[in-house]
Amino acid sequence: MIKAAIFDMDGLMFDTERLVYNNWQQMLDEAGYDYNIEMFKQTVGKRKKEVHLYYLSQYGDDFPYWEFADKGKARYVEIIKAKGIPVKKGLYNILEMCRKKGMKTALATSTSHATAVLNLESAGVLGYFDALVCGEDVTNGKPHPEVFLTAAYRLGVPPEDCAAFEDSINGIKAAYAAGMTTFMVPDLIPPTEEIKPMITHLCRDLDEAAAVLEEA
């Protein structure tokens, strides 16, 4: 029986992956670097230290990743504060359904706590979550299961009684390794043949995921 729902954030709850990509495309275009969406996809669902290493492998050891990361973060915050967070279809529905069913809910993201709170407050959904597990709360990033196991622990619910909602390949790998029921709602990257056996429910959006969860 599913007693708790654990949600990834970027690309699942909010359409922020495209926002971040657009920022990086603009910054790297301005700086004269060749960049494209396929390169960005290699960074989705990874922690900054892993993303850092990826960019160094593409552009060399003198690539000023942290300068771009800080600049991109500042732009991101400006956009969210000015325009609000772009919310994915079905988010409010599934969170409200979890509340009505008495299910505990947690966030499991590689994003920083400050940015997670900014996003959740912008969407007006911070109050739906019983626990937040963010990038600085764990040692190992996805696909390691630590972030999901930590979320389950903080909720006081065994992992096997948790449903994990993800959009990324590494996220599904992490949730599966944690022993949870997995829901994938793909964003920029479709499921690969490797992870299809790890997906309990493949859904088009969070409305469809909510309908499946309601019957679980």
GROMACS elastic network, one bead per residue, 0.5 to 0.9 nm:
[ bonds ]
;  ai    aj funct       b0    kb
    1   160     6  0.84977   500
    1   161     6  0.58236   500
    1   162     6  0.83409   500
    1   216     6  0.70643   500
    2     5     6  0.77484   500
    2   103     6  0.80945   500
    2   160     6  0.79269   500
    2   162     6  0.54151   500
    2   163     6  0.63768   500
    2   181     6  0.81660   500
    2   213     6  0.83476   500
    2   216     6  0.67343   500
    3   102     6  0.81060   500
    3   103     6  0.53416   500
    3   104     6  0.66973   500
    3   157     6  0.71485   500
    3   158     6  0.88385   500
    3   161     6  0.55200   500
    3   162     6  0.59705   500
    3   163     6  0.79824   500
    4    98     6  0.81785   500
    4   102     6  0.87191   500
    4   105     6  0.56339   500
    4   106     6  0.79293   500
    4   152     6  0.80117   500
    4   155     6  0.78426   500
    4   157     6  0.69446   500
    4   159     6  0.88954   500
    4   161     6  0.66773   500
    4   163     6  0.62495   500
    4   164     6  0.86221   500
    5    98     6  0.75208   500
    5   103     6  0.68675   500
    5   104     6  0.63207   500
    5   106     6  0.65279   500
    5   107     6  0.87140   500
    5   161     6  0.89543   500
    5   162     6  0.57040   500
    5   164     6  0.59772   500
    5   165     6  0.74912   500
    6   104     6  0.83993   500
    6   105     6  0.56354   500
    6   107     6  0.56713   500
    6   108     6  0.64798   500
    6   148     6  0.74260   500
    6   151     6  0.72453   500
    6   152     6  0.79041   500
    6   162     6  0.69811   500
    6   163     6  0.60852   500
    6   165     6  0.62010   500
    6   166     6  0.89131   500
    7    12     6  0.78439   500
    7    13     6  0.77940   500
    7   105     6  0.76526   500
    7   106     6  0.62447   500
    7   108     6  0.57842   500
    7   109     6  0.78977   500
    7   163     6  0.84617   500
    7   164     6  0.59471   500
    7   166     6  0.66639   500
    8    11     6  0.80627   500
    8    12     6  0.62300   500
    8    13     6  0.71717   500
    8   106     6  0.88312   500
    8   107     6  0.59840   500
    8   108     6  0.50949   500
    8   109     6  0.53225   500
    8   110     6  0.85438   500
    8   164     6  0.78093   500
    8   165     6  0.60765   500
    8   166     6  0.54154   500
    8   167     6  0.76206   500
    8   168     6  0.89987   500
    8   171     6  0.77198   500
    9    12     6  0.54262   500
    9    13     6  0.50581   500
    9    14     6  0.63943   500
    9    16     6  0.87439   500
    9   107     6  0.70515   500
    9   108     6  0.72657   500
    9   109     6  0.59658   500
    9   110     6  0.87096   500
    9   111     6  0.82593   500
    9   116     6  0.78653   500
    9   119     6  0.88827   500
    9   166     6  0.80723   500
    9   167     6  0.88423   500
   10    13     6  0.62098   500
   10    14     6  0.54761   500
   10    15     6  0.66585   500
   10    16     6  0.55362   500
   10    17     6  0.61117   500
   10    45     6  0.82041   500
   10   109     6  0.77986   500
   10   111     6  0.81851   500
   10   167     6  0.83110   500
   11    14     6  0.54699   500
   11    15     6  0.51802   500
   11    16     6  0.59082   500
   11    17     6  0.54601   500
   11    18     6  0.82064   500
   11    44     6  0.89543   500
   11    88     6  0.80376   500
   11   166     6  0.82695   500
   11   167     6  0.61211   500
   11   168     6  0.79056   500
   11   185     6  0.87892   500
   11   186     6  0.79902   500
   11   187     6  0.56980   500
   11   188     6  0.77184   500
   12    15     6  0.71655   500
   12    16     6  0.88019   500
   12    87     6  0.89648   500
   12    88     6  0.68708   500
   12    91     6  0.86731   500
   12   165     6  0.76092   500
   12   166     6  0.61379   500
   12   167     6  0.53690   500
   12   168     6  0.84768   500
   12   184     6  0.87854   500
   12   185     6  0.66951   500
   12   186     6  0.76648   500
   12   187     6  0.69944   500
   12   205     6  0.86132   500
   12   206     6  0.81431   500
   13    16     6  0.86737   500
   13    86     6  0.88121   500
   13    87     6  0.62423   500
   13    88     6  0.53698   500
   13    89     6  0.82071   500
   13    90     6  0.85989   500
   13    91     6  0.60506   500
   13   206     6  0.82134   500
   14    17     6  0.80393   500
   14    85     6  0.68717   500
   14    86     6  0.55795   500
   14    88     6  0.50844   500
   14    89     6  0.88259   500
   14    91     6  0.84175   500
   14   119     6  0.82024   500
   14   123     6  0.88153   500
   15    18     6  0.63723   500
   15    19     6  0.71866   500
   15    85     6  0.78056   500
   15    86     6  0.53227   500
   15    87     6  0.60582   500
   15    88     6  0.59468   500
   15   187     6  0.83417   500
   16    20     6  0.61311   500
   16    21     6  0.84765   500
   16    85     6  0.76510   500
   16    86     6  0.68719   500
   16    87     6  0.85722   500
   17    20     6  0.51986   500
   17    21     6  0.61034   500
   17    22     6  0.86135   500
   17    44     6  0.76880   500
   17   187     6  0.83557   500
   17   188     6  0.78475   500
   18    22     6  0.60416   500
   18    23     6  0.85514   500
   18   188     6  0.82750   500
   19    22     6  0.52446   500
   19    23     6  0.63658   500
   19    24     6  0.88506   500
   19    76     6  0.75356   500
   19    79     6  0.89388   500
   19    86     6  0.89754   500
   20    23     6  0.51105   500
   20    24     6  0.63195   500
   20    25     6  0.86208   500
   20    72     6  0.74727   500
   20    73     6  0.85383   500
   20    76     6  0.70961   500
   21    24     6  0.51547   500
   21    25     6  0.60100   500
   21    26     6  0.84976   500
   21    36     6  0.88337   500
   21    37     6  0.72112   500
   21    40     6  0.64934   500
   21    41     6  0.87860   500
   22    25     6  0.50861   500
   22    26     6  0.60993   500
   22    27     6  0.85519   500
   23    26     6  0.52664   500
   23    27     6  0.61469   500
   23    28     6  0.86175   500
   23    72     6  0.60230   500
   23    73     6  0.88987   500
   23    75     6  0.73403   500
   23    76     6  0.76275   500
   24    27     6  0.50493   500
   24    28     6  0.59536   500
   24    29     6  0.82442   500
   24    35     6  0.84590   500
   24    40     6  0.82927   500
   24    68     6  0.78587   500
   24    69     6  0.86147   500
   24    72     6  0.67394   500
   25    28     6  0.53821   500
   25    29     6  0.59194   500
   25    30     6  0.84931   500
   25    34     6  0.89571   500
   25    35     6  0.64190   500
   25    36     6  0.69099   500
   25    37     6  0.81245   500
   25    40     6  0.87437   500
   26    29     6  0.51473   500
   26    30     6  0.61395   500
   26    31     6  0.86482   500
   27    30     6  0.51853   500
   27    31     6  0.62716   500
   27    32     6  0.87441   500
   27    33     6  0.88167   500
   27    68     6  0.73264   500
   27    71     6  0.84494   500
   27    72     6  0.77517   500
   28    32     6  0.60595   500
   28    33     6  0.51334   500
   28    34     6  0.71568   500
   28    35     6  0.67131   500
   28    68     6  0.84023   500
   29    32     6  0.51414   500
   29    33     6  0.57966   500
   29    34     6  0.69845   500
   29    35     6  0.73119   500
   30    33     6  0.77951   500
   33    59     6  0.83066   500
   35    38     6  0.84113   500
   35    39     6  0.66741   500
   35    40     6  0.80312   500
   36    39     6  0.55303   500
   36    40     6  0.66047   500
   36    41     6  0.89812   500
   37    41     6  0.62038   500
   37    42     6  0.89271   500
   38    41     6  0.51115   500
   38    42     6  0.68299   500
   39    42     6  0.54288   500
   39    43     6  0.73848   500
   40    43     6  0.54655   500
   40    44     6  0.68884   500
   41    44     6  0.52688   500
   41    45     6  0.88638   500
   41   188     6  0.74225   500
   41   189     6  0.73479   500
   42    45     6  0.86321   500
   42    46     6  0.84723   500
   42    51     6  0.82727   500
   42    54     6  0.79875   500
   43    46     6  0.56386   500
   43    47     6  0.82125   500
   43    48     6  0.86708   500
   43    50     6  0.78826   500
   43    51     6  0.55435   500
   43    54     6  0.75409   500
   43    55     6  0.89834   500
   44    47     6  0.86957   500
   44    51     6  0.86041   500
   44   168     6  0.71741   500
   44   169     6  0.88198   500
   44   170     6  0.85141   500
   44   188     6  0.87809   500
   44   189     6  0.88561   500
   45   109     6  0.85095   500
   45   110     6  0.71678   500
   45   141     6  0.86485   500
   45   142     6  0.70404   500
   45   143     6  0.86251   500
   45   167     6  0.87872   500
   45   168     6  0.61779   500
   45   169     6  0.78268   500
   45   170     6  0.62717   500
   45   171     6  0.67109   500
   46    49     6  0.82245   500
   46    50     6  0.61732   500
   46    51     6  0.63827   500
   46   110     6  0.69652   500
   46   141     6  0.67642   500
   46   142     6  0.66483   500
   46   143     6  0.85146   500
   46   170     6  0.78059   500
   47    50     6  0.54432   500
   47    51     6  0.62722   500
   47    52     6  0.86388   500
   47   110     6  0.57854   500
   47   111     6  0.75107   500
   47   135     6  0.72846   500
   47   140     6  0.89394   500
   47   141     6  0.61258   500
   47   142     6  0.79760   500
   48    52     6  0.58817   500
   48    53     6  0.85978   500
   48    69     6  0.86411   500
   48   110     6  0.85196   500
   48   111     6  0.87273   500
   49    53     6  0.64543   500
   49    54     6  0.87907   500
   50    53     6  0.52200   500
   50    54     6  0.63493   500
   50    55     6  0.88845   500
   50   141     6  0.88555   500
   51    54     6  0.50006   500
   51    55     6  0.63349   500
   51    56     6  0.86691   500
   51    65     6  0.88366   500
   52    55     6  0.53729   500
   52    56     6  0.63189   500
   52    57     6  0.87340   500
   52    65     6  0.61690   500
   52    66     6  0.77522   500
   53    56     6  0.50835   500
   53    57     6  0.62121   500
   53    58     6  0.87754   500
   53    61     6  0.89579   500
   54    57     6  0.51240   500
   54    58     6  0.64753   500
   54    59     6  0.88246   500
   55    58     6  0.50238   500
   55    59     6  0.59722   500
   55    60     6  0.75910   500
   55    61     6  0.86982   500
   55    63     6  0.73575   500
   55    65     6  0.70764   500
   56    59     6  0.52493   500
   56    61     6  0.51633   500
   56    62     6  0.75018   500
   56    63     6  0.60910   500
   56    64     6  0.87535   500
   56    65     6  0.78005   500
   57    60     6  0.58049   500
   57    61     6  0.75003   500
   58    63     6  0.89163   500
   59    62     6  0.77166   500
   59    63     6  0.59196   500
   60    63     6  0.57496   500
   61    64     6  0.84160   500
   62    65     6  0.86504   500
   63    66     6  0.87953   500
   64    67     6  0.55169   500
   64    68     6  0.65946   500
   64    69     6  0.87960   500
   65    68     6  0.52321   500
   65    69     6  0.60446   500
   65    70     6  0.86693   500
   66    70     6  0.60612   500
   66    71     6  0.84397   500
   67    70     6  0.52875   500
   67    71     6  0.61828   500
   67    72     6  0.85086   500
   68    71     6  0.50187   500
   68    72     6  0.58637   500
   68    73     6  0.83892   500
   69    72     6  0.50935   500
   69    73     6  0.60433   500
   69    74     6  0.86325   500
   70    73     6  0.50926   500
   70    74     6  0.62556   500
   70    75     6  0.87160   500
   71    74     6  0.52074   500
   71    75     6  0.63488   500
   71    76     6  0.86416   500
   72    75     6  0.51221   500
   72    76     6  0.60797   500
   72    77     6  0.86967   500
   73    77     6  0.62154   500
   73    78     6  0.86215   500
   74    77     6  0.52647   500
   74    78     6  0.62730   500
   74    79     6  0.87494   500
   75    78     6  0.51171   500
   75    79     6  0.62551   500
   75    80     6  0.87294   500
   76    79     6  0.52409   500
   76    80     6  0.62618   500
   76    81     6  0.86345   500
   77    80     6  0.51859   500
   77    81     6  0.60633   500
   77    82     6  0.84344   500
   77   115     6  0.81431   500
   77   118     6  0.82155   500
   78    81     6  0.52792   500
   78    82     6  0.60284   500
   78    83     6  0.84136   500
   79    82     6  0.51075   500
   79    83     6  0.57066   500
   79    84     6  0.71276   500
   79    85     6  0.82466   500
   80    83     6  0.53584   500
   80    85     6  0.53169   500
   80    86     6  0.84218   500
   80   118     6  0.81714   500
   80   119     6  0.75837   500
   80   122     6  0.73763   500
   81    84     6  0.57088   500
   81    85     6  0.81131   500
   81   118     6  0.86013   500
   81   122     6  0.76762   500
   83    86     6  0.85053   500
   84    87     6  0.89268   500
   84   119     6  0.83199   500
   84   122     6  0.57795   500
   84   123     6  0.72358   500
   85   118     6  0.89580   500
   85   119     6  0.62260   500
   85   120     6  0.84233   500
   85   122     6  0.58655   500
   85   123     6  0.60792   500
   86   123     6  0.80503   500
   87    90     6  0.85754   500
   87    91     6  0.70467   500
   87    92     6  0.88452   500
   87   123     6  0.69900   500
   88    91     6  0.59680   500
   88    92     6  0.89279   500
   88   205     6  0.78930   500
   88   206     6  0.76369   500
   89    92     6  0.81402   500
   89    93     6  0.86412   500
   89   205     6  0.63436   500
   89   206     6  0.62162   500
   89   207     6  0.68289   500
   90    93     6  0.51070   500
   90    94     6  0.61740   500
   90    95     6  0.86325   500
   90   205     6  0.66184   500
   90   208     6  0.78823   500
   90   209     6  0.84441   500
   90   210     6  0.77441   500
   91    94     6  0.54608   500
   91    95     6  0.62541   500
   91    96     6  0.85570   500
   91   205     6  0.88159   500
   91   206     6  0.59354   500
   91   207     6  0.73640   500
   91   210     6  0.89092   500
   92    95     6  0.52717   500
   92    96     6  0.59990   500
   92    97     6  0.84575   500
   92   125     6  0.78623   500
   92   206     6  0.89295   500
   93    96     6  0.52915   500
   93    97     6  0.61183   500
   93    98     6  0.87050   500
   93   206     6  0.78538   500
   93   207     6  0.66409   500
   93   210     6  0.71761   500
   94    98     6  0.61817   500
   94    99     6  0.86573   500
   94   206     6  0.65502   500
   94   207     6  0.66355   500
   94   209     6  0.75794   500
   94   211     6  0.83580   500
   94   213     6  0.85585   500
   94   214     6  0.89873   500
   95    98     6  0.51382   500
   95    99     6  0.63244   500
   95   100     6  0.87556   500
   95   105     6  0.82496   500
   95   125     6  0.82176   500
   95   128     6  0.67200   500
   95   129     6  0.88108   500
   95   210     6  0.85097   500
   96    99     6  0.50505   500
   96   100     6  0.62257   500
   96   101     6  0.86538   500
   96   128     6  0.79767   500
   97   100     6  0.50945   500
   97   101     6  0.61710   500
   97   102     6  0.85798   500
   97   103     6  0.86251   500
   97   210     6  0.72346   500
   97   213     6  0.89108   500
   97   214     6  0.74871   500
   98   101     6  0.51622   500
   98   102     6  0.61896   500
   98   103     6  0.51116   500
   98   104     6  0.72975   500
   98   105     6  0.74884   500
   98   128     6  0.88325   500
   98   210     6  0.85150   500
   98   213     6  0.87124   500
   98   214     6  0.83338   500
   99   102     6  0.50992   500
   99   103     6  0.59763   500
   99   104     6  0.75615   500
   99   105     6  0.83838   500
   99   128     6  0.73799   500
  100   103     6  0.76867   500
  101   214     6  0.82394   500
  104   128     6  0.88590   500
  104   129     6  0.75786   500
  104   130     6  0.64016   500
  104   131     6  0.87239   500
  104   155     6  0.68172   500
  104   157     6  0.85398   500
  105   128     6  0.71076   500
  105   129     6  0.51584   500
  105   130     6  0.55392   500
  105   131     6  0.69102   500
  105   132     6  0.89957   500
  105   151     6  0.89339   500
  105   155     6  0.76350   500
  106   128     6  0.85714   500
  106   129     6  0.53212   500
  106   130     6  0.56880   500
  106   132     6  0.56475   500
  106   133     6  0.74036   500
  106   151     6  0.61991   500
  106   152     6  0.79655   500
  106   154     6  0.85337   500
  106   155     6  0.73557   500
  107   116     6  0.88183   500
  107   129     6  0.69826   500
  107   130     6  0.84560   500
  107   131     6  0.64174   500
  107   133     6  0.57652   500
  107   134     6  0.76139   500
  107   148     6  0.87953   500
  107   151     6  0.72514   500
  108   111     6  0.88507   500
  108   131     6  0.88067   500
  108   132     6  0.65704   500
  108   134     6  0.61461   500
  108   135     6  0.85271   500
  108   147     6  0.58373   500
  108   148     6  0.61328   500
  108   150     6  0.85295   500
  108   151     6  0.65304   500
  108   164     6  0.89192   500
  109   112     6  0.78756   500
  109   113     6  0.88044   500
  109   116     6  0.80077   500
  109   132     6  0.82574   500
  109   133     6  0.63844   500
  109   135     6  0.62712   500
  109   142     6  0.89503   500
  109   147     6  0.73251   500
  109   148     6  0.89357   500
  110   113     6  0.89480   500
  110   133     6  0.82916   500
  110   134     6  0.54663   500
  110   136     6  0.78753   500
  110   137     6  0.89780   500
  110   138     6  0.86982   500
  110   141     6  0.67235   500
  110   142     6  0.77326   500
  110   147     6  0.81350   500
  111   114     6  0.84221   500
  111   115     6  0.66660   500
  111   116     6  0.63939   500
  111   134     6  0.57744   500
  111   135     6  0.51522   500
  111   136     6  0.82079   500
  112   115     6  0.54127   500
  112   116     6  0.61375   500
  112   117     6  0.86859   500
  112   134     6  0.55277   500
  112   135     6  0.51165   500
  112   136     6  0.63444   500
  112   137     6  0.88385   500
  113   116     6  0.50465   500
  113   117     6  0.61312   500
  113   118     6  0.85418   500
  113   132     6  0.78450   500
  113   133     6  0.77833   500
  113   134     6  0.53495   500
  113   135     6  0.70501   500
  113   136     6  0.72924   500
  113   137     6  0.85493   500
  114   117     6  0.53298   500
  114   118     6  0.62347   500
  114   119     6  0.87660   500
  115   119     6  0.61728   500
  115   120     6  0.85844   500
  116   119     6  0.51798   500
  116   120     6  0.61106   500
  116   121     6  0.84765   500
  116   132     6  0.84739   500
  116   134     6  0.75475   500
  117   120     6  0.50766   500
  117   121     6  0.58676   500
  117   122     6  0.82708   500
  117   126     6  0.70521   500
  117   132     6  0.89081   500
  118   121     6  0.53425   500
  118   122     6  0.60260   500
  118   123     6  0.87287   500
  119   122     6  0.50887   500
  119   123     6  0.63561   500
  119   124     6  0.85870   500
  119   125     6  0.88102   500
  119   126     6  0.85571   500
  120   123     6  0.52474   500
  120   124     6  0.60391   500
  120   125     6  0.52920   500
  120   127     6  0.85763   500
  121   125     6  0.61653   500
  121   126     6  0.54914   500
  121   127     6  0.85255   500
  122   125     6  0.79178   500
  122   126     6  0.87010   500
  123   126     6  0.78945   500
  124   127     6  0.76143   500
  124   128     6  0.89471   500
  125   128     6  0.55477   500
  125   129     6  0.76305   500
  126   129     6  0.59175   500
  126   130     6  0.89854   500
  127   130     6  0.77982   500
  129   132     6  0.70555   500
  130   154     6  0.85891   500
  130   155     6  0.70837   500
  131   151     6  0.69004   500
  131   154     6  0.66060   500
  131   155     6  0.67329   500
  132   151     6  0.72981   500
  132   154     6  0.87646   500
  133   136     6  0.82067   500
  133   137     6  0.60048   500
  133   138     6  0.78650   500
  133   147     6  0.65742   500
  133   148     6  0.82482   500
  133   150     6  0.71488   500
  133   151     6  0.60219   500
  133   154     6  0.87359   500
  134   137     6  0.53782   500
  134   138     6  0.72890   500
  134   147     6  0.76856   500
  135   138     6  0.60714   500
  135   139     6  0.81835   500
  135   140     6  0.88268   500
  135   141     6  0.75713   500
  135   147     6  0.82671   500
  136   139     6  0.75387   500
  137   147     6  0.79336   500
  137   150     6  0.85838   500
  138   141     6  0.72263   500
  138   146     6  0.66861   500
  138   147     6  0.62421   500
  138   150     6  0.79506   500
  139   146     6  0.77599   500
  139   147     6  0.87286   500
  140   143     6  0.83779   500
  140   144     6  0.60304   500
  140   145     6  0.80361   500
  140   146     6  0.63016   500
  140   147     6  0.76800   500
  141   144     6  0.57278   500
  141   145     6  0.78993   500
  141   146     6  0.73397   500
  141   147     6  0.72265   500
  141   174     6  0.87477   500
  142   145     6  0.64058   500
  142   146     6  0.76927   500
  142   147     6  0.74020   500
  142   170     6  0.55175   500
  142   171     6  0.58613   500
  142   172     6  0.87294   500
  142   173     6  0.75508   500
  142   174     6  0.55187   500
  142   175     6  0.87438   500
  143   146     6  0.86732   500
  143   169     6  0.81321   500
  143   171     6  0.59197   500
  143   172     6  0.75650   500
  143   173     6  0.52620   500
  143   175     6  0.80195   500
  143   177     6  0.81797   500
  144   147     6  0.76081   500
  144   148     6  0.88171   500
  144   170     6  0.82469   500
  144   171     6  0.86701   500
  144   173     6  0.76070   500
  144   174     6  0.51133   500
  144   175     6  0.85052   500
  144   177     6  0.74273   500
  144   178     6  0.84679   500
  145   148     6  0.55415   500
  145   149     6  0.61109   500
  145   150     6  0.85447   500
  145   171     6  0.86010   500
  145   173     6  0.77831   500
  145   175     6  0.60518   500
  145   176     6  0.78467   500
  145   177     6  0.56887   500
  145   178     6  0.51366   500
  145   179     6  0.88657   500
  146   149     6  0.50771   500
  146   150     6  0.58911   500
  146   151     6  0.84656   500
  146   174     6  0.77117   500
  146   178     6  0.77269   500
  147   150     6  0.51766   500
  147   151     6  0.62320   500
  147   152     6  0.87786   500
  147   174     6  0.80355   500
  147   175     6  0.87622   500
  148   151     6  0.50249   500
  148   152     6  0.62331   500
  148   153     6  0.85680   500
  148   159     6  0.80005   500
  148   164     6  0.78533   500
  148   174     6  0.72077   500
  148   175     6  0.62609   500
  148   178     6  0.65014   500
  148   180     6  0.86262   500
  149   152     6  0.51308   500
  149   153     6  0.61307   500
  149   154     6  0.86482   500
  149   158     6  0.86846   500
  149   159     6  0.66161   500
  149   175     6  0.84790   500
  149   178     6  0.60983   500
  149   179     6  0.89841   500
  150   153     6  0.50269   500
  150   154     6  0.61761   500
  150   155     6  0.86042   500
  151   154     6  0.51711   500
  151   155     6  0.62331   500
  151   156     6  0.85888   500
  151   157     6  0.88483   500
  151   159     6  0.89319   500
  152   155     6  0.50801   500
  152   156     6  0.60648   500
  152   157     6  0.53381   500
  152   158     6  0.62426   500
  152   159     6  0.57601   500
  152   161     6  0.89047   500
  152   162     6  0.71936   500
  153   157     6  0.63350   500
  153   158     6  0.72534   500
  153   159     6  0.80717   500
  154   157     6  0.78811   500
  155   158     6  0.86930   500
  157   160     6  0.83219   500
  157   161     6  0.65532   500
  157   162     6  0.70769   500
  158   161     6  0.54500   500
  158   162     6  0.69008   500
  159   162     6  0.51813   500
  159   163     6  0.82321   500
  159   178     6  0.64693   500
  159   179     6  0.59761   500
  159   180     6  0.55140   500
  159   181     6  0.86507   500
  160   163     6  0.80975   500
  160   178     6  0.80579   500
  160   179     6  0.55511   500
  160   180     6  0.50124   500
  160   181     6  0.70842   500
  161   179     6  0.89164   500
  161   180     6  0.69321   500
  161   181     6  0.77697   500
  162   179     6  0.85311   500
  162   180     6  0.54842   500
  162   181     6  0.63502   500
  162   182     6  0.87512   500
  163   175     6  0.85860   500
  163   180     6  0.56905   500
  163   182     6  0.58568   500
  163   183     6  0.71504   500
  163   213     6  0.84496   500
  164   171     6  0.89710   500
  164   172     6  0.81878   500
  164   175     6  0.61078   500
  164   176     6  0.85971   500
  164   180     6  0.62926   500
  164   181     6  0.61093   500
  164   182     6  0.50178   500
  164   183     6  0.60131   500
  164   184     6  0.84090   500
  165   171     6  0.84876   500
  165   172     6  0.81234   500
  165   175     6  0.83232   500
  165   181     6  0.87008   500
  165   182     6  0.62162   500
  165   184     6  0.59814   500
  165   185     6  0.73805   500
  165   206     6  0.89919   500
  165   209     6  0.85887   500
  166   169     6  0.81917   500
  166   170     6  0.89448   500
  166   171     6  0.57292   500
  166   172     6  0.60842   500
  166   175     6  0.82378   500
  166   182     6  0.76146   500
  166   183     6  0.62387   500
  166   184     6  0.50068   500
  166   185     6  0.61766   500
  166   186     6  0.76310   500
  167   170     6  0.88934   500
  167   171     6  0.69702   500
  167   172     6  0.75437   500
  167   183     6  0.83664   500
  167   184     6  0.53851   500
  167   187     6  0.56766   500
  167   188     6  0.82256   500
  167   189     6  0.78586   500
  167   190     6  0.85267   500
  167   191     6  0.88091   500
  168   171     6  0.50545   500
  168   172     6  0.63330   500
  168   173     6  0.87104   500
  168   184     6  0.76979   500
  168   185     6  0.82827   500
  168   186     6  0.66621   500
  168   187     6  0.74101   500
  168   188     6  0.82410   500
  168   189     6  0.67912   500
  168   190     6  0.81658   500
  168   191     6  0.79502   500
  169   172     6  0.52718   500
  169   173     6  0.63076   500
  169   174     6  0.87083   500
  169   184     6  0.88576   500
  169   186     6  0.88186   500
  169   189     6  0.77101   500
  169   190     6  0.82080   500
  169   191     6  0.65958   500
  169   192     6  0.76541   500
  169   195     6  0.69607   500
  170   173     6  0.50270   500
  170   174     6  0.61669   500
  170   175     6  0.86833   500
  171   174     6  0.50883   500
  171   175     6  0.62064   500
  171   176     6  0.85143   500
  171   184     6  0.89345   500
  172   175     6  0.51240   500
  172   176     6  0.59428   500
  172   177     6  0.84001   500
  172   182     6  0.68041   500
  172   183     6  0.80018   500
  172   184     6  0.70549   500
  172   195     6  0.72812   500
  172   198     6  0.69843   500
  172   199     6  0.70366   500
  173   176     6  0.52021   500
  173   177     6  0.60759   500
  173   178     6  0.85954   500
  173   195     6  0.70197   500
  173   198     6  0.70841   500
  173   199     6  0.89389   500
  174   177     6  0.51397   500
  174   178     6  0.62352   500
  174   179     6  0.88935   500
  175   179     6  0.65775   500
  175   180     6  0.57548   500
  175   181     6  0.77020   500
  175   182     6  0.64607   500
  175   198     6  0.87567   500
  176   179     6  0.51643   500
  176   180     6  0.57281   500
  176   181     6  0.72854   500
  176   182     6  0.65677   500
  176   198     6  0.59288   500
  176   199     6  0.77212   500
  177   180     6  0.76689   500
  177   198     6  0.88878   500
  179   182     6  0.87485   500
  181   199     6  0.79168   500
  181   200     6  0.60231   500
  181   201     6  0.81717   500
  182   198     6  0.73156   500
  182   199     6  0.53559   500
  182   201     6  0.63163   500
  182   202     6  0.84511   500
  183   199     6  0.62979   500
  183   200     6  0.60392   500
  183   202     6  0.58893   500
  183   203     6  0.70436   500
  183   209     6  0.70781   500
  184   191     6  0.82471   500
  184   199     6  0.65163   500
  184   200     6  0.80228   500
  184   201     6  0.63646   500
  184   203     6  0.60782   500
  184   204     6  0.84319   500
  184   205     6  0.88827   500
  184   209     6  0.84948   500
  185   190     6  0.89140   500
  185   201     6  0.87363   500
  185   202     6  0.62884   500
  185   203     6  0.50997   500
  185   204     6  0.57269   500
  185   205     6  0.56720   500
  185   206     6  0.70461   500
  185   209     6  0.78790   500
  186   189     6  0.61429   500
  186   190     6  0.55681   500
  186   191     6  0.70650   500
  186   202     6  0.81827   500
  186   203     6  0.77421   500
  186   204     6  0.72106   500
  186   205     6  0.80639   500
  187   190     6  0.71170   500
  189   192     6  0.86102   500
  191   194     6  0.80397   500
  191   195     6  0.63708   500
  191   196     6  0.62757   500
  191   199     6  0.88415   500
  191   202     6  0.88952   500
  192   195     6  0.55236   500
  192   196     6  0.62481   500
  193   196     6  0.53265   500
  193   197     6  0.77843   500
  194   197     6  0.71177   500
  194   198     6  0.81356   500
  195   198     6  0.51132   500
  195   199     6  0.67074   500
  196   199     6  0.53826   500
  196   200     6  0.85129   500
  196   202     6  0.87062   500
  197   200     6  0.77103   500
  199   202     6  0.64507   500
  201   209     6  0.78138   500
  201   212     6  0.80545   500
  202   209     6  0.81270   500
  203   206     6  0.72881   500
  203   207     6  0.85901   500
  203   208     6  0.58703   500
  203   209     6  0.57659   500
  203   212     6  0.88392   500
  204   207     6  0.81740   500
  204   208     6  0.64499   500
  204   209     6  0.78385   500
  205   208     6  0.55231   500
  205   209     6  0.64465   500
  205   210     6  0.87854   500
  206   210     6  0.59076   500
  206   211     6  0.85452   500
  207   210     6  0.50505   500
  207   211     6  0.64099   500
  207   212     6  0.88419   500
  208   211     6  0.51440   500
  208   212     6  0.64244   500
  208   213     6  0.86503   500
  209   212     6  0.51714   500
  209   213     6  0.60589   500
  209   214     6  0.85329   500
  210   213     6  0.50024   500
  210   214     6  0.59861   500
  210   215     6  0.87871   500
  211   214     6  0.52303   500
  211   215     6  0.67926   500
  212   215     6  0.55150   500
  212   216     6  0.65061   500
